[in-house]
């Protein structure tokens, strides 16, 4: 049998009943907006697809597009698995989503200004004050301090999921050091290389302006003249799980990638050690956690960080991107109140829905959660990466008991949500050489400069590669897909 | 340029050149050892000496192992415990490059990464059994590609200067050690032997320094001890001669730390710069006819000075003395 007569790989693909599929409807017919992608798959047999997939993987390995896994031995690198079947978002839906994201970010920025300022939101009981005061991410010492440039959430990654009715909902906000954008750009490079013909006329919006936009954001918040400002990217180093991305961003913006030991502070100004002596630094895009910014400020026992950095920040001599203290706004308990915050600060109704959330800090919610552990997804409010999580419906009795004890001991630290049947996308299964539905989420990236907000037309689609899994994190066996945002016609 | 980044660039250069040079030496020695004219010659032991690892080798094997080509080749190519093995040089180059990817070009990184992935993968291990010469050839051509890309795809400013300084200083050391090793072989083994054998050894020395064709053009086919030695030591136009490498290294250092720069950098770099200037001047004093009959003391001096300069450059950059063991001077 020749290759041309083999069935195209999308034939016979059926979504999971009760779940929305990104590419086809319940009958298996491609959705209207996925045009080019469906055309691409219709023309490919399994042999050809497997070849393209192998080519893509080789390209990623050779370019060293890798992440390190915390639980792995020190420094072990892995390639984030990529599936070449793209996830497509229609132009209309994108426009709505973009507006919703900008609205949400505007409200969250005002919320942070308020929490670290007047605290009207607490005085007027929009949010229970304990929620803020007991948050591990709240930094009371920063109150009254306005960051250079005025922006706090320069880079946001908001995780969206799609429910069985086809509605995109916010699952969580990442307002500290959201990662993943390098995969968006690298996945696109690979797709373009492998599917040159289709990409040429697919009408997909470009993602490659991200580095330029980011560099613009960094310069815009400089306390000195933006044209002569020196921004740097601060990384914890090559053993960090996202090191590839730190290096990638520094490289594509043409900025220096520094480690904490390269920086020092004299007279409230920050300098980098260079081969020609110290050089003043104005903006730091830091990919380190708050706690490792400045040992003088955060933890005296830590040797990591730049002593005096927070002093320079407080003096307005350096901009930190994102601002320290943002964690109080992407806390999973604060999340439950974001619709309220949007109404309070903007006087608008939220454009994007979110997932109903039980906040264990509320006694009534807590009781409900403890009684329904088997049906809920329980998350620690300040953890990420799929760690510190209980997937109720798939859990063992012992796991549920463990979480019961944890919740009782520290209810503030936990929230719970019903398990949403995440939408699926056709995904290449190498063992069976065919496409099967696998669950996906979506992380768009939103940049805010001194003068405005920009949403990258694309984003990171993560896919749970294991059959039946709902966990898309790369640290837990997730992969990624290129995300195509349809251009307006 | 950030000092830590400069330090990594320096090591990318050193590791790449070290990998190339070790692979070349192994390749040349294999050819020499296969030559039917030279049955009893101790070809392999000197290689371990050149690497500076002889004491470590003796701790792991008995002394006769140094004459066993297989053991020596495995030790110099693969041994994880040998800090200057090809494996550790390639790994070191790749790790340093990964730490400073943002200042290298994408092409350099990809070539270095590909070399690493191939060498650590099954293909290279299989080829090592089936077609060893090809393994050495590929290591050499891959590292040469990386170094070529350095000059053709990087900005010609500080990061490249530091990388190239690493290459040049590594080369001074390598050429000096290889020359010293052959000198010993010739004094020891070739005493009273046939002229053909002596010539074969001199040609092998030239090949070990990638200088066969260049030498032939200069000497028009006349191979004598004096002409070979003075070529490798003093030829100003041969890119691996001691004089060429030392002069180029000095020029690179002057570009990195210009004399009119009176800042911190000057004082930090001053010891290394002064020592490099002295070494360059000293090498300039010799001519073909004034070279001593035993060049061993001269070569030892060069190796020691270069090792000092590397330490001082490191110290200036990071406040710490140089790592690695290839700086160990050769004491035979």
Boltz contact constraints between the chains, C-beta under 6 A:
constraints:
  - contact:
      token1: [A, 62]
      token2: [B, 110]
      max_distance: 6.0
  - contact:
      token1: [A, 62]
      token2: [B, 114]
      max_distance: 6.0
  - contact:
      token1: [A, 63]
      token2: [B, 110]
      max_distance: 6.0
  - contact:
      token1: [A, 64]
      token2: [B, 113]
      max_distance: 6.0
  - contact:
      token1: [A, 238]
      token2: [B, 98]
      max_distance: 6.0
  - contact:
      token1: [A, 238]
      token2: [B, 99]
      max_distance: 6.0
  - contact:
      token1: [A, 247]
      token2: [B, 101]
      max_distance: 6.0
  - contact:
      token1: [A, 247]
      token2: [B, 102]
      max_distance: 6.0
  - contact:
      token1: [A, 250]
      token2: [B, 102]
      max_distance: 6.0
  - contact:
      token1: [A, 251]
      token2: [B, 102]
      max_distance: 6.0
  - contact:
      token1: [A, 256]
      token2: [B, 2]
      max_distance: 6.0
  - contact:
      token1: [A, 257]
      token2: [B, 102]
      max_distance: 6.0
  - contact:
      token1: [A, 258]
      token2: [B, 2]
      max_distance: 6.0
  - contact:
      token1: [A, 262]
      token2: [B, 2]
      max_distance: 6.0
  - contact:
      token1: [A, 262]
      token2: [B, 4]
      max_distance: 6.0
  - contact:
      token1: [A, 272]
      token2: [B, 2]
      max_distance: 6.0
  - contact:
      token1: [A, 273]
      token2: [B, 3]
      max_distance: 6.0
  - contact:
      token1: [A, 274]
      token2: [B, 1]
      max_distance: 6.0
  - contact:
      token1: [A, 274]
      token2: [B, 2]
      max_distance: 6.0
  - contact:
      token1: [A, 275]
      token2: [B, 1]
      max_distance: 6.0
  - contact:
      token1: [A, 275]
      token2: [B, 3]
      max_distance: 6.0
  - contact:
      token1: [A, 275]
      token2: [B, 6]
      max_distance: 6.0
  - contact:
      token1: [A, 275]
      token2: [B, 158]
      max_distance: 6.0
  - contact:
      token1: [A, 275]
      token2: [B, 265]
      max_distance: 6.0
  - contact:
      token1: [A, 276]
      token2: [B, 265]
      max_distance: 6.0
  - contact:
      token1: [A, 277]
      token2: [B, 263]
      max_distance: 6.0
  - contact:
      token1: [A, 277]
      token2: [B, 264]
      max_distance: 6.0
  - contact:
      token1: [A, 277]
      token2: [B, 265]
      max_distance: 6.0
